[in-house]
């Protein structure tokens, strides 16, 4: 197998990157301001706070983003990951440390990708490992997990023939990347993934960003379109109708986000009637808001 690397990139990764770069940027900005404008008490305080946040938060966030990965070699793979549930009370004064595992393909017994709802605890064995029953196509398959297992959106679980269980938090990996990891393991080990592949419905982080993006993109897009259709209504033009379609457009974007959340909650319950009701109610709400926004937009252009 040709060497390949899969690094996490999903909505959660973007949020971590934002946190990782925000505090260092603040630190650099204030440091440059002191150099150019001279020291000031408030700038020194901001620098101290930014430096502390950079050390305690940003360094860990950037390490998670840039160090986490799956690397596939000819005869084995390596995974670098961070223990999302470790007790950091005793090590709060230093950035998070990475875990690295290396497993030969010939030693792999079974593997898969699972959501927390597919797993349930089933006691511990003599080695203090946690046993889990993963529900796959209606059947329960036992997996050995590390003792610190807790719920998460998505996990890679790999058991080897020596009885070791490797649990890798996969919520920072996109659906496509999870599929890529599983396919590489399947091709190299000659075994099929027990847990199967995740579905697009798991992308709640991306859907949330998409919903918030709509609340900004829709009003700005409508204002720009109005200025093109009616040159007298420049971007800074203000009127009651413009305010109306901007506000309803923003609420329309939020209604799309609300629809994602309601349908997702209904799917978790597994009740088909609730799924249909949630889909109908949220679609009707979005349709009403879209109609109101469209009417106000047309009237504003013609005004």
N, C-alpha and C positions, 0 to 999 in steps of 0.2 A: 504494500500500500504506500502510495506517495504521501509524504508528510502533509498534513492539513491541520489547520487551527480554526476553532470556532470560539469566538469571543461574544459575550452577551451584549445585545443591543435591542432594547425595547423601551417602552414609555418609562418604566421605572429606572432604567439606566440613564435616560435623559435627565430625569429629575435628580438623580444622584450626581450627575455631571454638573448640573446647575448649582447644586449645593457645594460641590467640590471646588468650583472655580469662583463662586461669588465672594467668599471671604478673602481669598488671596488677592482678588482684584481690588477689594476695598482696602486691603493692606498696602498694596502697591500705589493706589491712587493717593492715599493719605501720606505715604512716604514721599512721593513726588511733590505733593503740595507743601510739605515741610521744607523740602530742598528749595523750591521756587519762591515760597512766600514766607518762609521762616517758621519757627516753632510756635505753637499756640496750645494752651492747656487742653482745649477740646479735641484737637487733632491727636495729641499724645494719648488721650483716653481712648479715642477710636482705634488708634493703632494697637494699643494694648489689648483691647477687646477682640479686634480682628485677628491679631496674632494668636490669641488663645483659641478662638473658634477655628482658625486654620489648622492648628495643631491637633485639637481634640476631635474635630468634625471633618474638615475638608480632606486631611491626609487619609483618613480611613475611607471616605467616600471615593476618592480618586484611586486608592489602592484596589477597592472592590471593582471599580470600572475597568482599570487597565491591567490588573493582574489575573482576574478570573478568566479561565479559558479551559477548553478541552484541546489537547494536542494528540493527534493520532500518528503513530509511527508504524513501521513495518510489522513488528511483533507485539507491540503493547501500546497502551494509551496512558497519558498523564492528565490529571485534572487538578487545577488550582481553584480553590473555592474558599469561602469564608463562612464560619459557623455563625449563622444568623441568630442562634438562640443560646449562645454561650453566656455564662454569667461574667460580666465585665466589671463587677463591683471591685474586684481586687486589682484590676489592671486598667482602671479608668484613666490613669495618667499617661498612657501610651497608646498609639494607634493600634487598630485591630491587626492581628497577625493572620497570615494565610495558611491554609492547610493544603498539602499536596499529596496525592495518592498516585501510585503507578500500578497498573494491573495488566498482566499478559493476557492476550485474547484467549489462549488455550486454557487459562484458569477460570474463565468466566463460566458460571453455572447458569445464571439467569439475570435478566435486567429489564428495565422498563421505565416509563415516565408516568407518574400518577399525581392526581389531585388529592388533597387531603380527604375529601369526601369518599374516595375509593379505598381508604385505609381505615382500619380500626384496630385498636390495641387488643392484644390477646395474651397478656402476661409476659413473664421473663423466663429465660432459660437459666441453666446453672452458671453460665458465663456473664450473667447480668446484661445480656443483650435483649432488646425488645423485639418480640415477634409481632408481625402484622399480617393480617389477612387482606390481600388486595383483591377487590372484586373485579374480575375480568370476564366479560361476556356472561354474566350471571353466575359465574363460579368463583369460589374463594381460593386464592393461591397464597401460600405462606411465604413471607419474606423475613429475613433477619435484618434488623435495623440497629444502629447505634443507640446507646441508652438515652441520649438527649433528644430523641425524636419529639417534635411538636408539630402542630398543624401549620401548613403553608399552602400556598396556591398550587405549587407544582414541585415535584421532587423527581430527581433521577435516583433510582435505586439499583445497585449492582451487587449481586452476591457472587462470591467466588467459591471454588471447590474446597477451599480450606475452612469454610464457615465464616468468612469475614463479610460483613455488610457495610457497604458504602452508601451514604445518603448525602446527596449533593443538592443544595437549594437551587432550583431552576427558574425562579420567578423573574429573574432579570433577563432570561433568554426568551426571544420571540418564539412564536409557534413554529416558524420556518427553521429556526436554529435548533429547537428541540428535535424536530424531524431530522435535521442533518446529523445531529449527534447519534440518534438512534439508528439511522441508516448506516453510518460509518461502523457502529458496533455490530450491526447485523452482517455487513459485508465481511468484516475482519474475523468475527467469531464463528460465522456460519450458523448462528442461532437467531431466532426471531424475537423481537421485543415483546415481552409478555404484556406490558401495560398499554401497548398501542401508542397511537399518536394523539396529541392534544388537538382540540378543535378551536376554531376562531372565537368561539364564545368565551374563551378564557382571557381574551385580550381586554380586560376591564380597564387597565391603566391607559392603553391606547385610546379606548373609547371615551374615557373621561377627558383626555387631552383634546380629542376630536370635538367633543361637545363644547368645551370651553373655547376652542378655536372658532367654532361657528358663531359664538356670541360676539366675537370681535370681527370676524370676516364678513358676516352678513351685513351689519350696519355700514361698515366702511365700503363694501362693494356697492350697496344701494346708493349711498351718497355720491360715490364716484360715477355711477351710471346716470344718476339724475343730472349731475353737472355736464355730462356729455350730451344727454338728450335735450337739456334746456341750459344753454351757455350762461344765461342770466343767473342761474342758481349755482353759484360757485360753491366750493367745498365749505366755506365759512358761512354760507347762507343759512339763516335760521327761520323756521316757521313752525306753527303748531302741527301741520301735517308731517313735516320732516321729523319732528320729535316723536310723533305717534308711530311712524313706520320704523324708526330707529329702535324705540323701546320694544315694540312688538316683535321686531326682528331679533333682538337680543333674547327675549323670552322664548321665541321660537327655537333658537339655538339651545337654550337650556332645556326646553321640552324634549329635544332629541336626546340630550344627555339623560333626562329623567326616564325616557322610554327605554334606553339601554339598561338602566338600573332596575326598573320595575320588571322588565321581561327577564333579566338575569336572576332576580330574586325568585320569580315564579318558577323558572326552570330548576332552581335549586330545590324547591319544594316538590317538584315532579308532578304537580297537579295540572293536567291539561286544560281544565276549565279556567283556572287562574291565569294560565299563560294566554289563552284566547282573550279573556277579559282585559288583562293588562295591555295586550297588544292593541285591542280595539279602543280602549280609553285613551291611551297615549297617542295613538294615531289620530283620533278625533280631535284631541286637544291641539296637536300640531297642525292639523288641517285648518282649524278655526284661526289660530294665530297667523298662519301663512296667508289666509284669505284677507284678514284685517290688514296685515302689513302690505300686501299687494295692492289693495284698494287705496290705502293712504299714500302709497308710493305713486300710483298713477295720478291721483288727484293733485299731489304735490308737483309732479312734472307739468301738469296742465295748468297749474295756477299762474 
